[in-house]
Amino acid sequence: MKVKAKQRVTVEPKTIHIFLKVSDQFYCKILDGDTMLKEHDGYVPDFMPGDHYGDYVDLEIDLATGQVLNWRPPHQMEAYMANFLSEEE
């Protein structure tokens, strides 16, 4: 007979991958300091990382620094953000 046994082990995780289905329940505020540039709810905007298809939040986070590892570099975000900020709600 074979029995599956769970064994506790000590690990040192480096990253956490968060993948959430939010459908049309996404919400964000785009701030410049204390000034709100845009408030958005509904679909997941194109500037968010990953293949989200407007319904998913896909973040890979470095646990030591809190940095989102799959975030696009700022020079790649300019067109996405300009388009997003100019859209009517």
C-alpha positions as CSV (number, residue, x, y, z in Angstrom):
1,M,0.0,0.0,0.0
2,K,1.2,3.5,-0.8
3,V,0.2,6.4,1.4
4,K,0.8,10.1,0.6
5,A,2.3,11.9,3.5
6,K,2.7,15.6,3.8
7,Q,6.1,16.8,5.1
8,R,6.8,20.3,6.4
9,V,10.0,21.8,5.0
10,T,11.6,25.1,5.4
11,V,11.8,27.2,2.3
12,E,13.0,30.6,1.4
13,P,10.7,31.9,-1.3
14,K,12.0,34.6,-3.6
15,T,8.9,35.6,-5.4
16,I,5.1,35.3,-5.3
17,H,3.0,35.1,-8.4
18,I,-0.5,36.6,-8.0
19,F,-3.0,35.8,-10.7
20,L,-6.5,37.0,-10.1
21,K,-9.6,36.9,-12.2
22,V,-11.3,40.3,-11.6
23,S,-13.6,40.2,-14.6
24,D,-15.0,43.8,-14.8
25,Q,-14.3,44.6,-11.2
26,F,-10.9,46.1,-11.6
27,Y,-10.3,49.5,-9.9
28,C,-7.3,51.8,-9.9
29,K,-6.3,55.5,-9.3
30,I,-3.5,57.0,-11.3
31,L,-1.8,59.6,-9.1
32,D,0.9,62.2,-9.7
33,G,1.9,62.9,-6.1
34,D,-1.3,64.0,-4.4
35,T,-3.0,64.9,-7.7
36,M,-5.4,62.2,-9.1
37,L,-5.0,62.0,-12.9
38,K,-7.6,59.3,-13.4
39,E,-9.8,56.9,-11.6
40,H,-10.8,53.8,-13.4
41,D,-13.1,50.8,-12.8
42,G,-14.1,48.0,-15.1
43,Y,-11.8,46.1,-17.3
44,V,-8.0,45.6,-16.6
45,P,-6.2,48.4,-18.6
46,D,-3.6,47.5,-21.2
47,F,-0.8,49.0,-19.1
48,M,-1.1,46.2,-16.6
49,P,1.5,43.4,-17.1
50,G,0.8,39.9,-18.3
51,D,-1.7,38.4,-20.8
52,H,-4.8,39.6,-18.9
53,Y,-7.3,39.9,-21.7
54,G,-9.0,42.7,-19.6
55,D,-10.2,40.2,-17.0
56,Y,-7.1,39.2,-15.0
57,V,-4.4,40.8,-12.8
58,D,-1.1,39.0,-13.2
59,L,1.8,40.2,-10.9
60,E,5.1,38.6,-10.1
61,I,6.5,40.2,-6.9
62,D,10.0,40.0,-5.4
63,L,9.4,39.3,-1.7
64,A,12.6,41.0,-0.6
65,T,12.0,44.3,-2.3
66,G,8.3,44.4,-3.1
67,Q,9.1,45.2,-6.7
68,V,6.7,44.0,-9.4
69,L,9.1,42.0,-11.6
70,N,6.8,41.8,-14.7
71,W,6.1,45.5,-14.8
72,R,7.1,47.2,-18.0
73,P,10.0,49.7,-17.9
74,P,8.8,53.3,-17.9
75,H,9.9,53.9,-21.5
76,Q,7.6,51.1,-22.6
77,M,4.7,52.4,-20.6
78,E,4.5,55.9,-22.1
79,A,2.2,55.0,-25.0
80,Y,0.0,52.8,-22.8
81,M,-0.4,55.5,-20.2
82,A,-1.0,58.3,-22.7
83,N,-3.7,56.3,-24.3
84,F,-5.3,55.2,-21.0
85,L,-5.3,58.8,-19.6
86,S,-6.9,60.2,-22.8
87,E,-9.7,57.6,-22.8
88,E,-13.2,58.7,-21.8
89,E,-14.9,56.6,-19.1
